Structures are given as structure tokens and as C-alpha cells.
Amino acid sequence: MKKKEINSARVPVYRDSGFELHDAGTTSAAFTKETEHSREPDTYIYSRYRNPTVVAAEEEVMKVEKCDWALLTETGMAAIDTAVSIFQKGADTKPWLFFTEIYGGTISYINSVLRDRRGLSISTFGPVDGKYNLVEFEKMIKELRPAFVYAETISNPLLVVADIPELCRIARKYDARVIVDNTFASPYLFRPLEHGADIVIHSATKYLSGHGNLTAGAICGNDTSLMKQAIEYRKFTGHMLSPDDAYRLSTQILTFRLRFEQQCKNASMMADLFRESAVISRVFYPRMKDHPTCEISARLFGGKLPGGMLTIDFKGANAGEMRMRRDKFIAAVSETIKLIPTLGDPHTILMPVEAVWGAKYPEPGMLRISAGFEESGELKTVVVKALERL
């Protein structure tokens, strides 16, 4: 019986683990072609290799990142693992260079997996007074000659903005590739591939999805050779996003720009409220003139509000008083602003920095806040009332 064609504008959820190949000739041709690691295969074989629902979602990511290819993984960490691991070449592996102001999970992965388990040569480069000195960076990369440099456009949690175009220019001089985690900036603010980066990764769990109800990672690029290596690595390690999560991501990403614009507005509004408060010692938001990377932010993002994240630090005569004010604020807003260890959610959420980062950021009064896309007036009322209590 001929199957009826359904007049839907959406790609269905293909939950097939394996796909029908009909005969031995088709099977042989499909597996032979598979070794070419095309982004979209002519014949689907197995969902760990490629899945049509996942490929459709990848095409939506390609539209917002404006890239030639995108691959989806089950988490942001899986995207990081895939992106860096394609540069591991056995005994011929060159050193890898990571900027220090990056996601804590990435740092743990570097220490636990790359150093302790794989025994790789990992070097790091950190900022001075909240800003990267690229003259010193060039000296380091000239001596080290790494396979790649890894940085975040906007760092977590102090929101250090890296000068990605200049970083890429320097890296190219010494034949180093550049991998950029663009999660905080998102394609709305900045597209590193257009400024010389080789690979861009996202925790799509955050702004690309934006609803706090799925986990996913994205790897984006224009270099076909890197794509083929990433497809092969993803296939053999099983770093594939499920078709159900891919379907939901492909629908949620359609509202990404609208959501992110409102999150930037809410973050900027809260930054101003905190800056005016007598109980806040410092606000970390790259729009602020006292932020060390304010100028870089304005140049890279074209004057747009620099994202939906901000970090604040409560005043206090001692650590105990700082923690007390931090905790009272958390309690005062708890009905509306929840303590949830993620970011990019529909509602504004927060996280105490010292409790999560420990020794790296031991400031007891520090809170990281992820602005949601709720109505600004309601959010302002909640924050103002909480600050008044303090």
C-alpha cells in the first residue's frame, strides 16, 4: 500500500534506531557512502550516525549562526568534547591552549579528562585586572605553538569579553586553530566564525533552546574537513542528540532572537538597579564603564546590550556580613527568582558564585544572575523590594 503524504510544514520526529535499507546493494552503497561523513546522508542507516529530525534541527542552528554546517550533541559538554578531541592525534598531538575565564565544567573536564586521563599537554592563559593582554598572549602562543586556542566570547561568571577578532588574527600567524564557546554572547550579539574562528560551540540548553526543558550542544563551522572529523568522532562516541529533543529545539530556536532581546533588556535594567543600591559593592555587566572589557564589548557587539547575564557582589564589613546580605536577598526574591544552577531560562534565576566555584571565586557576597524574558516591570518590582529589605 502506498503511504499517504502528510501536508505538514514540519519535519516529523523520526524515532527509528535503524532505517530500512531494502536489499544488499542498497546496504553496501549506504555503508560505503557513510565513510564520506556527509552532513546529510543520501541514505540514513542508524540514528547514532545521523537522524533526519536531528539534521533538520541542525539546519535551524545553521540559520542563526550563519554557518556552512552545524552538528548537535546531547549536551554542551559533549559538544566541547567533540570539538577539542578532533585535534587529538596520538603521539603527534600538539599542545592545547585554553583561556582561564571559561565555564567551570569545562575547567573540570580539562583537569579530569584531558590532563589526568588522556595525559595531554594543556596550557592556560589568564587575564590581568579583568582583561586579556593580547601582547602577552602572542608571546605565549609564539613559544607554545598550540594546535588550537580555546576561549569564550563572554566569560562565566565575571563576563570578561575576549577580543575574538584580534585573538584569531594572532592565532593564524602561528597556525593555531580557534575554538570559541559563544553560549553567553549567542549569535544575536556576535558570530565568531565571521571573525576568523574555526569552530563555534554552544550549550544549546541555554539561549538557543531557552526554555529550561532540554539539554543539547551545538558545534558550528565552515571548514568541511573539521566537520567530517567531528561527525566521525560523534558517531563513534555516541554524542548524538535524541530526535525528540532535536524536534523541540528546532521549534524553540525560532523564537530565539525575540527571547534574547528581552533577556538583554532585563539584565541591563537589573544592572542599573543594583548599581544604584547602597548594599551592592560592584556590578559585573560589560555595558558598565567600570567593567574592564567595556570597550571591547561595545566594539564587538555593535553597541547592543551585552547579553542576559550579570554578576553582583554584596557589600559587607566582613565575609559573614556579605554572606548574610547575599542569603537575605536570595530568600527575599525566592518566590519569583529561583536558585537554579543553569542559565538562559524563561524566568530570571540566580546562583551563589562562592558555593559553586569555591576557591576560584571565593567572594562570599557574589551572585550570578540569568535574566529571563518575563515582563520587565514585574521583575523590577521584585528586585527593588528585595533591595529595600536589605
C-alpha positions in Angstrom: 0.0 0.0 0.0 1.3 3.4 -0.9 2.0 5.6 2.1 -0.1 8.8 2.3 1.8 12.0 2.2 1.0 14.3 5.1 0.8 18.0 4.4 2.8 19.2 7.4 5.3 22.0 7.2 7.4 20.4 10.0 9.8 17.5 9.9 8.4 14.7 11.9 10.1 13.0 14.9 11.9 10.0 13.5 12.5 7.8 16.4 14.0 5.0 14.3 17.1 3.5 15.8 17.8 1.9 12.4 16.4 2.7 8.9 15.2 0.2 6.3 17.7 -0.4 3.6 15.7 -2.9 1.5 18.4 -5.0 -0.1 22.1 -5.9 0.0 23.0 -3.5 -2.8 21.4 -0.5 -1.0 23.1 -1.6 2.2 26.5 -1.8 0.7 26.1 1.6 -1.1 24.9 3.3 2.1 27.8 2.0 4.3 30.3 2.9 1.6 28.9 6.4 1.3 28.9 6.7 5.1 32.7 6.8 5.2 32.5 10.2 3.5 30.8 11.6 6.6 28.4 13.9 4.8 26.4 16.4 6.9 23.2 15.0 5.4 23.5 11.4 4.1 21.8 10.2 0.9 20.5 7.2 2.8 20.0 7.1 6.6 21.5 4.0 8.3 21.4 4.3 12.1 20.4 7.2 14.4 23.8 7.2 16.1 25.3 8.2 12.7 22.7 10.7 11.5 18.9 11.1 12.0 16.7 13.2 9.8 15.0 15.0 12.7 18.4 16.0 14.1 19.6 17.1 10.7 16.6 19.3 10.3 17.3 20.9 13.7 20.9 21.4 12.7 19.8 23.4 9.7 17.9 25.7 12.1 21.1 26.3 14.0 22.9 27.0 10.8 20.4 29.7 10.0 21.0 31.6 13.3 24.8 31.1 13.3 25.1 31.7 9.5 27.5 28.8 9.1 28.0 26.1 6.5 27.5 23.2 8.9 26.2 22.5 12.5 26.2 19.3 14.5 24.1 18.7 17.5 25.1 16.7 20.6 23.2 15.6 23.7 24.8 18.3 25.9 27.1 21.3 25.8 29.9 19.3 27.3 29.5 16.7 24.6 29.9 19.5 22.0 33.1 20.6 23.8 34.5 17.1 23.9 33.8 16.6 20.2 35.3 20.0 19.2 38.6 19.6 21.0 39.0 15.8 20.5 39.3 16.0 16.8 42.7 17.8 17.4 44.0 14.8 19.4 46.4 13.0 17.1 48.1 10.4 19.3 51.8 10.9 19.8 51.6 13.8 17.3 49.2 15.8 19.4 50.4 19.4 19.8 49.8 21.4 23.0 46.3 22.9 23.6 45.8 26.4 24.9 42.8 27.4 26.9 41.8 30.8 28.3 41.2 30.6 32.0 37.9 32.5 32.2 35.7 29.7 30.9 32.8 27.6 32.2 33.7 25.7 35.4 32.5 22.4 33.8 35.0 22.9 31.0 37.8 23.5 33.5 36.9 20.3 35.4 36.8 18.4 32.1 40.3 19.8 31.2 41.7 18.7 34.6 39.9 15.3 35.0 39.7 14.1 31.4 42.3 15.9 29.3 45.1 16.0 31.8 44.5 13.1 34.2 43.0 10.5 31.9 44.4 11.4 28.5 47.7 12.9 29.6 47.6 15.8 27.2 49.8 18.9 27.3 47.4 21.7 28.4 48.4 25.3 28.9 46.3 28.2 30.1 46.3 32.0 29.6 44.5 34.3 32.1 43.5 38.0 32.3 45.2 40.7 34.3 42.9 43.1 36.1 39.9 41.6 34.3 41.2 41.9 30.8 43.3 39.7 28.5 46.7 41.2 27.5 47.0 40.0 23.8 50.6 41.2 23.6 51.4 38.6 26.3 49.1 36.1 24.5 51.1 36.4 21.3 54.4 35.8 23.2 52.9 32.7 24.7 51.4 31.3 21.5 54.6 32.0 19.6 56.6 29.9 22.1 53.9 27.2 22.6 52.7 26.7 19.0 49.4 25.0 20.1 47.1 23.1 17.9 44.3 25.4 18.9 43.2 28.2 21.3 40.0 27.9 23.2 38.1 30.9 24.6 34.7 32.2 25.5 33.3 35.3 23.9 31.8 36.3 27.3 33.2 34.5 30.3 31.4 32.9 33.2 30.8 34.4 35.8 32.7 37.7 35.6 31.6 38.4 32.0 35.1 39.1 30.6 34.7 39.8 26.9 37.6 38.4 24.8 38.7 40.3 21.7 37.9 37.4 19.4 38.9 39.1 16.1 42.3 40.0 17.4 42.7 36.6 19.1 42.0 34.9 15.8 44.4 37.2 13.9 47.2 36.3 16.3 46.4 32.6 16.3 46.5 32.5 12.5 50.0 33.9 12.4 51.2 30.8 14.3 49.0 28.2 12.5 46.7 27.7 15.5 43.0 27.0 15.1 40.5 28.9 17.3 37.5 27.3 19.1 35.1 29.7 20.7 32.3 28.9 23.2 29.7 31.5 22.2 27.0 30.5 24.6 26.8 33.7 26.6 27.0 36.0 23.6 24.8 33.9 21.3 24.6 34.6 17.5 22.5 37.6 18.3 25.4 39.5 19.6 28.4 38.0 17.8 29.3 35.4 15.3 32.9 34.3 15.8 33.1 32.4 12.5 32.8 35.7 10.7 35.9 37.0 12.5 38.3 34.1 12.0 37.2 31.4 14.4 37.4 27.8 13.1 34.8 26.2 15.4 32.0 27.7 17.5 30.2 25.8 20.2 27.1 26.4 22.2 25.4 24.9 25.1 22.1 24.9 23.2 20.4 24.1 26.5 20.7 27.8 27.2 19.7 30.5 24.8 19.1 28.6 21.6 16.6 26.4 23.4 15.7 28.9 26.1 13.0 27.1 28.0 15.0 25.1 30.5 13.5 21.7 29.5 16.1 20.0 27.3 19.9 19.6 27.2 21.8 20.0 23.9 25.1 21.1 22.5 26.0 22.6 19.1 29.2 22.6 17.1 29.3 25.0 14.1 31.8 25.7 11.4 32.6 26.4 7.8 35.6 24.0 7.3 34.3 20.8 5.7 37.4 18.8 6.9 36.7 19.7 10.5 33.0 18.8 10.0 33.8 15.3 8.7 36.2 14.7 11.7 33.5 15.9 14.1 30.9 13.7 12.5 33.1 10.7 12.8 34.0 11.4 16.4 30.4 12.0 17.4 29.4 8.7 15.7 31.9 6.6 17.5 31.5 8.2 20.9 27.7 8.3 20.7 27.4 12.1 21.2 24.1 12.3 19.3 21.1 14.4 20.3 17.8 12.4 20.6 15.3 13.1 17.8 12.7 14.2 20.4 15.0 16.9 21.8 16.1 17.8 18.3 12.4 18.4 17.3 11.8 20.6 20.4 15.0 22.5 19.8 14.0 23.2 16.2 10.7 24.8 17.3 12.2 26.7 20.3 15.0 28.2 18.3 12.5 30.0 16.1 11.8 32.5 19.0 15.5 32.8 20.0 16.0 36.4 18.8 12.8 37.7 20.4 13.6 36.0 23.7 17.3 37.0 23.9 16.5 40.7 23.1 14.2 40.8 26.1 16.7 39.0 28.3 19.3 41.6 27.4 16.9 44.4 28.3 16.0 42.8 31.7 19.7 42.2 32.5 20.6 45.8 31.7 17.6 47.1 33.8 18.7 45.0 36.8 22.3 46.1 36.4 21.2 49.7 36.8 19.1 48.9 39.8 22.0 47.1 41.5 24.4 49.8 40.7 22.2 52.4 42.5 21.8 50.2 45.6 23.8 51.0 48.8 24.2 47.3 49.6 25.9 46.3 46.3 29.7 46.9 46.0 30.1 46.0 42.4 28.0 45.1 39.3 29.7 43.0 36.6 28.0 43.8 33.3 30.1 44.7 30.2 28.0 47.8 29.4 29.2 49.4 32.7 32.0 51.9 32.2 34.0 50.4 35.1 33.9 46.9 33.5 37.5 46.2 32.2 36.2 45.0 28.9 33.5 47.6 28.3 35.3 49.0 25.2 35.7 45.5 23.7 32.1 44.7 24.3 30.9 47.9 22.6 33.2 47.2 19.6 32.4 43.5 19.2 28.6 43.8 19.8 28.0 47.0 17.8 26.5 48.8 20.8 23.9 46.1 21.6 23.2 45.3 25.2 25.9 42.7 26.1 23.8 39.7 27.0 21.4 38.4 29.6 23.9 37.6 32.3 25.1 39.8 35.2 27.0 39.2 38.4 26.7 41.3 41.6 28.7 41.5 44.8 27.2 42.5 48.1 28.9 44.9 50.5 29.9 43.9 54.0 32.4 44.7 56.7 33.5 41.1 56.7 32.7 37.8 54.9 29.9 36.9 57.3 28.1 40.1 56.6 28.5 39.7 52.8 27.0 36.2 53.0 24.2 37.4 55.2 23.1 40.0 52.7 23.5 37.6 49.8 21.4 35.0 51.6 18.7 37.5 52.6 18.4 38.7 49.0 18.1 35.1 47.8 15.3 34.5 50.4 13.6 37.8 49.6 13.2 37.0 45.8 12.8 33.2 46.1 9.1 33.1 45.2 9.9 34.8 41.8 13.7 34.4 41.2 14.7 30.8 41.9 18.1 29.4 42.7 18.7 27.1 39.8 22.2 26.0 38.6 21.8 26.9 34.9 21.1 30.0 32.7 19.0 31.2 29.8 15.7 30.1 31.3 12.4 31.9 30.6 12.3 33.2 34.2 15.1 35.1 35.9 17.2 32.7 38.1 20.3 33.1 40.2 23.2 31.2 41.7 25.7 32.0 44.5 29.2 32.1 43.0 31.2 31.1 46.1 29.1 28.0 46.6 29.7 26.7 43.1 33.2 27.9 42.1 34.8 27.8 45.6 38.5 28.7 45.5 38.5 30.2 42.1 35.9 32.9 43.0 35.7 32.9 46.8 33.9 36.2 47.1 31.2 35.4 49.7 28.7 38.1 48.6 28.7 37.3 44.9 25.6 36.2 42.9 25.4 35.3 39.2 22.0 36.3 37.7 20.5 35.0 34.5 17.8 37.4 33.2 14.6 35.8 31.9 12.3 37.2 29.3 9.4 38.0 31.7 7.7 41.4 31.8 10.3 44.0 32.9 8.0 45.9 35.3 7.2 42.9 37.4 10.9 41.9 37.6 11.9 45.4 38.6 9.3 45.4 41.5 10.7 42.2 42.9 14.3 43.3 42.8 13.6 46.8 44.2 11.5 45.3 47.1 14.3 42.8 48.0 17.0 45.5 48.0 14.8 47.8 50.2 14.6 45.0 52.8 18.4 45.0 53.0 
